[in-house]
C-alpha cells in the first residue's frame, strides 16, 4: 500500500512503545517486518552517535523503489529529559 510507511530502527522492527506512540498520528505506520511485498515507503531510523554529553548526530533514510529515496542527516540537542532536532541536511538522493 503506497500510503503505508514501513518503519525500521537500526534495521529491526521498532519497539512496541514506539509503535504505540505513533498510533495517534495521521500516518499509517507498520513495522518493516509486516511490509514485505506490500509496497509502501520504507523509512529507516539509522544509528545515532553522541558527539557530546548533550548532542548527537543521526541518520534517517527512505526508499520507495530503486530510483526513489534518500537519506537525511540530523543533529540533536538534549533538552530537559528529551532530545530536539536542531538541524538537518540532505545526505543523498536517488
BELZIZI-V997191 format. One line per field, one symbol per residue. ss: DSSP state (H for helix, E for strand, L for the rest). phi: phi as a letter, one per 30 degrees, with the letter a starting at -180 (. if undefined). psi: psi as a letter, one per 40 degrees, with the letter a starting at -180 (. if undefined). A space follows every 10 residues. Layout:
BEGIN
ss: ???
phi: ???
psi: ???
END
This chain:
BEGIN
ss: LLLEEEEEEL LEELLHHHHH HHLLLLLEEE EHHHLLLLLL EEEEEEEEEE EELLEEEEEE EEEEELLEEE EEEEEEEEEL LEEEEEEEEE EEEL
phi: .dcccccbbh ibdddedddd ddddddccbb dedcceicij ddbbdddbcd cadbbacbbb bbbbldbbll bbccccbdbi cbbbdcaabd cabc
psi: heehhhhihf eiiiiddddd dedeieihhi ideeeheeai hhhhhaihhh eideiiiihh iiheidfhaa iihihihhhb eaihhdiiih dih.
END
